[in-house]
Amino acid sequence: MLTEQDLQHFKQNGYIVRTDLVDKSDLARFTEWFDTDRSDHHYRWHPYGYHQSANYDALVTTPAFDDVVRYPPVFEAIQTLMGGSTCFGEIGARHMRPYEGECHRGWHRDRPHWAEHPYRMDYIQLMLYLTDVGPHTHCFSLSPESIDDEILEDKDAQ
């Protein structure tokens, strides 16, 4: 369940980090599915960005991934932020091998702001890391944005 502090952080920054929504036994089960999918369905894993591979047919190759997507504490948090019933537009799995090289950035906004939504969004992205990550070992970055900030239409605007 999201706390009022989580919601305030989301309003001020456009994201929250929760490390307590998936218990260890379920995380181990999800990791096993992920590893098995990569092994048994390697032909569905395609290069994605720098040092990553992705399977955007994950629900086809491993239907059990639906349990990950609809994992009750995570799904409840998504529905709280979205304001009710939620439909998924894309479900994929990504793998990033260890990498010590140059940092690569490709800033973009997947979808425009939706002014009518309390958090100005018409979709949400969930990242569920199956291994420990930190400031130097993650595969995803974001640019914090308050719901009170001016909407910049040009990615180069400052």
C-alpha positions in Angstrom: 0.0 0.0 0.0 1.3 3.5 -0.8 1.6 5.9 2.0 0.8 9.6 2.0 4.6 10.2 2.0 4.9 8.0 -1.2 2.1 10.0 -2.9 3.7 13.3 -1.9 7.1 12.2 -3.2 5.4 11.1 -6.5 3.8 14.5 -6.8 7.1 16.3 -6.2 9.3 14.0 -8.3 7.3 11.9 -10.6 8.6 8.6 -9.2 8.8 6.5 -6.0 11.2 3.8 -5.0 9.8 0.9 -2.9 11.9 -2.0 -1.9 9.3 -3.7 0.3 6.5 -4.6 -2.1 7.7 -8.0 -3.2 8.6 -10.6 -0.6 11.8 -12.7 -0.9 10.1 -16.0 -1.8 8.1 -14.4 -4.6 11.2 -12.5 -5.8 13.1 -15.8 -6.0 10.2 -17.4 -8.0 10.1 -14.4 -10.4 13.9 -14.6 -10.9 13.6 -18.3 -11.7 10.9 -17.6 -14.3 13.1 -14.8 -15.8 16.2 -16.9 -16.0 14.3 -19.8 -17.5 12.7 -17.6 -20.1 16.1 -16.2 -21.1 17.4 -19.8 -21.4 14.4 -21.6 -22.9 13.3 -18.7 -25.2 16.6 -17.1 -26.0 15.4 -16.5 -29.6 12.8 -14.0 -28.3 15.5 -11.9 -26.5 16.8 -9.2 -28.8 19.4 -6.5 -28.3 18.0 -3.4 -26.7 20.0 -0.2 -26.1 23.5 -0.6 -24.7 24.4 -3.9 -23.1 20.8 -5.0 -22.7 18.4 -7.5 -24.2 14.7 -7.5 -24.1 11.8 -9.9 -24.6 8.5 -8.0 -25.4 6.7 -11.3 -25.9 7.3 -12.3 -22.3 3.6 -13.2 -21.6 3.7 -15.5 -24.6 6.9 -17.3 -23.7 6.2 -17.4 -20.0 2.5 -16.9 -19.2 3.3 -17.0 -15.5 4.8 -13.5 -15.9 1.2 -12.4 -15.6 1.6 -13.1 -11.9 4.4 -10.6 -11.8 2.5 -8.0 -13.6 -0.5 -8.4 -11.3 1.4 -9.0 -8.1 -1.1 -7.6 -5.6 1.0 -5.1 -3.6 2.5 -3.7 -6.8 -0.7 -3.8 -8.8 -2.5 -2.0 -6.0 0.2 0.7 -6.0 -0.2 1.2 -9.8 -3.9 1.4 -9.5 -3.6 4.0 -6.7 -1.3 6.2 -8.8 -3.4 5.7 -12.0 -6.7 6.4 -10.1 -8.5 3.1 -10.7 -8.7 0.3 -13.3 -5.6 -0.1 -15.3 -4.8 -1.5 -18.7 -1.3 -2.5 -19.8 -0.1 -1.1 -23.0 3.3 -3.0 -23.1 4.8 -5.7 -21.0 8.4 -6.6 -21.4 11.4 -8.1 -19.7 14.9 -6.7 -19.9 18.3 -8.1 -19.0 21.4 -6.0 -18.6 24.7 -7.7 -18.2 27.5 -6.1 -16.0 29.0 -3.2 -17.7 31.9 -1.0 -16.7 32.1 1.4 -19.7 30.9 4.8 -20.6 27.5 5.9 -19.4 25.0 6.1 -22.2 21.9 8.3 -22.1 19.1 8.6 -24.6 16.6 11.0 -23.0 13.1 10.8 -24.3 9.5 10.9 -23.1 7.4 7.9 -24.1 4.1 9.7 -23.8 3.0 13.3 -23.4 1.6 14.8 -20.2 -2.1 14.3 -19.6 -3.2 17.5 -17.9 -6.5 16.0 -16.7 -4.9 13.3 -14.6 -3.9 14.3 -11.0 -0.3 13.3 -11.7 -0.4 14.5 -15.3 0.2 11.0 -16.7 -1.8 8.6 -18.9 0.5 5.7 -18.3 3.1 4.6 -15.8 6.3 2.6 -16.1 7.2 0.0 -13.5 10.7 -1.2 -13.1 11.0 -4.4 -11.0 14.7 -5.1 -10.4 15.3 -8.8 -9.6 18.8 -8.2 -8.3 20.4 -5.6 -6.1 21.1 -2.4 -7.9 22.6 0.9 -6.9 23.6 4.3 -8.4 26.2 2.6 -10.6 24.5 -0.7 -11.5 21.1 0.2 -12.7 19.8 0.2 -16.3 17.3 3.0 -16.1 17.5 6.7 -15.3 14.8 9.4 -14.9 14.5 13.1 -14.7 12.5 14.1 -11.6 9.5 16.3 -12.3 7.0 17.8 -10.0 3.3 18.0 -11.0 3.7 21.8 -10.3 6.6 22.2 -12.8 6.1 23.9 -16.1 5.7 21.3 -18.9 8.6 21.6 -21.3 7.7 20.5 -24.8 11.2 20.7 -26.1 13.6 18.1 -24.5 16.4 20.6 -24.9 14.6 23.4 -23.1 16.0 24.5 -19.7 
